[in-house]
């Protein structure tokens, strides 16, 4: 099965994929942050969505 980029939600909602624009848009809207803030959180704590969310809420 191919990766359908027209989907609005991530294929794996447990991980933040910074390599896909539609996923970056999803996560930034969900957490109301900029792409730069999201990148900084991912760089700091890794790609697991739970960890990223916790970092962004600090």
N, C-alpha and C positions, 0 to 999 in steps of 0.2 A: 504494500500500500504506500503510495507516495505521500509526501508531506504537503497537505493542502494549505497553502499560505493565505487563502481567503478566509480561513477561520479567524474569529475574533479572540479566541482564548488560546492559551498555550497548549501544545500537545501534551506536555508534562507539567502539570500545575504545581509540582513540588520543586521545580528548578526554574531559575531565572536564566533565560537564554538571551544574552546581550547581542548575539550575532544575528538575530532576526528582528527587523524593524517592527513588525506587527506585535511581537512579544514585548518589546521595549515599550511600545505605546500602551499595551494592556497593563503592564506593571506600573508604569508611571501614572496612569489614570487611576488604577486601583488604590495606590498609596498616596496619590496627589503630591508627587515629587517630580523634579526635573530629571531628564536622562543623565545629567552629570551627577546628581545626588544618588541615583540608582547605581551608576557605574562605581562610584566611590564605595557604596555599601557592599556591592558584590566583590570588589577588589579587597575589601577589608575582611569580610566574613565568609566568602565563597558563594556558591550559586543556589544553595538550598533556600527556598522561598521563606520558610519559617525564620531562618537566621537573618535573612535580609530584612524582613519586616521588623524583627526585634531591633535590629541596628537602626533602622530608619525612625523608629519610635522613641529612641533614646534622646 
